[in-house]
C-alpha cells in the first residue's frame, strides 16, 4: 500500500531514495526502542538523500493542494488600527520632523545629533536588507553548519557575558550569567545529536521556498517597506522629542521630554513592525 505524499507549502513532495524520511521514522518506531543516538546514521543519510522534490503528474492537480480560500479581511478591527497607526506616524513626522531637522546657528549641534539618528536608521535598513539576502544564501548552501554555528555562538556569548561580568566586579550579574551559561551548555549538549534531523527539516523548507520564489520576492518587498517605516518613525520620534524637550536661552534648565508621547511612539513602532513581520510569516 503506497504512502501518502507530504504537502509542503502547498506542493506535494516525496523523499528521493529508499532510506530517507521513511527509513528514519522506521528506525524510530521499530527495533525494540533503541535510543536516539542509534538513529543518527539514518538521519545523516536522510540529510544527503531525502531532499524533497516536487512530484509530477496528476498529484499536483488534485485536492492535496488545498482549497482556495475566500479573499476577505478576517480582522477588520486591527486592520483599521494598523492603517490609523501608519497615518498617525506620517502626520507626526510631517508636522514635527522638519523643525527638528532644520539647521540653524542656534542649535546646529542639536540638529546634527537628530540627523545622526535618521542616518543611523537608514544605514541599519540597508544592513538588514543585505543581511537577509546573505543569510538566505548561506542557509541554502550550508544548513547543517549554520545550525551548529548558531548553537555554538549562543554558548560562547553566554560565556563572554559571564566572564565580563566577573571581571568588572559585578558579582550578581556574573552569577546570573553563570546560570544562563550552564543552561545553554546543557541545551547544546542534549540537542547536538538532533542537528541532522533539524537539517532535514531546514533543507525541505528551503527547497519548498525555492520552488515558490514569489515568497522570497515578497519578503524583500516587506523588508523595504519596514525600512521606510523605520525611517519615517525615526523622523516622527526626533520631532516629538525636540518639541517636548525645551531649555532656556542658555541651553540650561531643560525640561524632561513627554514620556507619555514617547511611550506611544514606541508602541506604534512595535505594532507596525510586528504586523510587517507576521505578514511575511503567514505568506
N, C-alpha and C positions, 0 to 999 in steps of 0.2 A: 504494500500500500504506500503510495507516494506521500512525501511530506508536504505540508502546506508551505507556500513561499512566504518569505518575510517581507513586509512592506516597510520601506524606509523612505521618508519624505515623499510619500505618495507613489513610490516606484517599487514594484515587486523585485526582490533580489534573491539570489541564492548563492551559497558559497561554492567557489570553484575548487574542485579536488575532493577526494573522499574523506580526508581527515580534518576537515575544517571545524565549523562550529558544532556540527553533529558529533564529531569524534570527541571534542572537548566535553560536550554535555553527557555523552555516554560514559566517559570515564568518570564523570562526577556522580552519575546515578548508579553505576554498576561497580562490580569488583569488590563487593564487601565493604564499601565505605572507607576507601583509602583517604588519607588526609590530602589537604590541598596541594602540599608540596609535590605529590606524585603526579599531579596534573599539569605541572609547569611545562613538561615537554609537549603535551598535547596543545597547550595554549601557545607555546612558542612556535610549533609547526603551523598552527592556525594563523598566526600573525603573518607567516610567509605565503600561505596557500589560500586562506579563507578571505580573499578580497572580494567584497560584494560587487557583483556585476549585474547590470540590468538584464532581465530576462526578455527574450524576444518572443514573438508570436502573439497568440490571442490573449495571453495572460495580461499583457499591458493594456488591453482594451476592456477587460472585464470589470466586475464590481469591486475588485480588490483596491482599485484606485480611489474608492470612496465616493460619496455623493457630493454634488456641487451644493455648496451652502448658499443660502439666500444672502444677498448683499444688503445689509442694513446696519444701522447704528445700534449696538447692543448695550451701550452705556451712555445714554444721552446726557445725564447729569454731569458726569466727569468730562465728557466731550466739551460741553459748554464751559466748564471751569477751565479746561486746558486752553481753549481759544481766548477766553477772557484773561487768563494769565499772560498769554503772549501779547495781547493788545495792551494790557496794563504796563508791561515792561517796556514795550515800544514807546508808549506815550511818555513814560517817565524819562526814558533815555533821550527822547526828542526835546522835552521841556527843560530838563536839568543838566543833561550831558554837555551841551555846548558851552554853557557858562563855566563849568568845572574845568573843561579842557582848553578854554580860551587863554591865550598867553598875553600877559601884560607885565609891566615893570614892577608892580607892587607885589605880586605873588607868583613870579616866574618859577621860583624853586618849587613851590607847591604844585603848580600846574605840571611841571616836569615830572614830579612824582606820580601824578594821576595818569599822565601819558604813559609812564612806565608800566602801570597796571594793564592798560589796554594793549601795549606791545607784548607784555608777558602772556596775556590770554591769546593773542594772535599767534605767538610762537608755539605755545602749547597746543593750539588747534592743529597746526601743521605737523608738529611732532606726533600727536596722536594719530593723525591720518597715515603717516608713513610707518609708524609703529604697528598699526593694524595691518597694513599691507605686508610688512616684513614678518609679523607674527603668523599670518596666514600662510605665507610661503614656507616658513620654517616648519610649521605644523604639518604641512602636506609632505615635506621631504623627510623629516626625521621625527615621527611622532613619539616613538619609544624613548629616544634620547631627550626629547623635550619634556616628557613626563618625569624622567629621572632628574633632569636639571632643576625643574620646578620643585621637586621634593627635597633635593639636597639644598637648594637655595633657602628654603624655609628653615631648615635646621641650622644652616650657617648664620642666617640673620638673627635667629633667636639666640644663638651663642654669642654673636657680636654684641647684641643688646645687653646680655648678662655681663659680659666682660667689661664693657664701657661703664655700666652702672657701678660695678665694684671698684673700678679704677678711679672713678670720680668721687668715691666715698659715699655714694647713695646706697646704703645697705638695704633699705626697704625695697627700692626699685630693683636692686640686684637679686634679692630673694624672689621677687615676682618673676624676674627674667629667668632665674634658675628653674622655677616651677614650669614655666612655659617651654624652656629648653628641654627639660626632661619629658614633658608630654609630647613635644614634637619629635623627639628621638624615638619614643615608643611607637608613635603613629607611623613614622617612616619604617621602622623595623617590621611592623606587622603587615603593612600594605606593600612592601617591596616585592614580595612574591606574586602579588596580583597585578603587577605592571604589565606583563604580557597580555592578560585578558583586557585590561584597560586600553592597551594599544589596539587590540582588535576592534573595540568599540569606536575608538577615535578614527581609525582608518576607514571603517564603514561609514561613519558620519561624514568624513571628508570626501569620500567617493560620492556620497549622496549629494553633497553640496556642489561638487564639480559637475555632476550630471544636471544640476539645476543652477546654472551660472547666474541666472537672474537674481538669486538670493544674494550673491556677492556684490553685484552692482547696486542692489537696493541698500545693502549695508553701508557701502561707501557714500551713497546719497545721504543717508541719515547721518553719517559722520560729518559730512559737510554742513548739514542743517544744524547739528549740535555745535559745530564750531561757530557758526553765525549766532546761535543762541547764546553761547558763552561770551562772545564779544559784545553783543547787544546788552546783555545783563551787566557786564563789567562797566559799560558806559553809564547805565542807569544807577549802578551802585555808587560810583565815584561822584555822580551828580547829586544824589541824595546825601551822601556823606559830606560833600562840600557845602551843601545848602544848610545842613543842620549843625555843622561844626564851625562855630564862629568865634573869632578872637577880637580883641580890641585893636586900636590903630597901631599899637606897638608890637602886635603879634603875640601878646601875652594874655593871661586870664581867659583862656579858651574854655568854652562850654563843651560839655560832653555831647557827642552826636546822639541823635534819637535812636536808641537801641531798639525800640519797637518797630520802627520803619526798617531798620537793618535786618531784624529777625524776619519780617515779612518778605524782604528781598531774598534772603537765603532760602526761605520756604518755597518761594516761587521758582528759584533756580533748581532746587532739588526736585520739585514736582515736574517741571519741564524736562529735566534730564532723565527722570525715571520713565516718563511716557515715551521718549525717544528710544531709550534703551529697550524697553519692553516691546516696542513696535518691531524692532529687529528680531527680538527673541521669538515672537509669535509667528513671524513670517518664515 
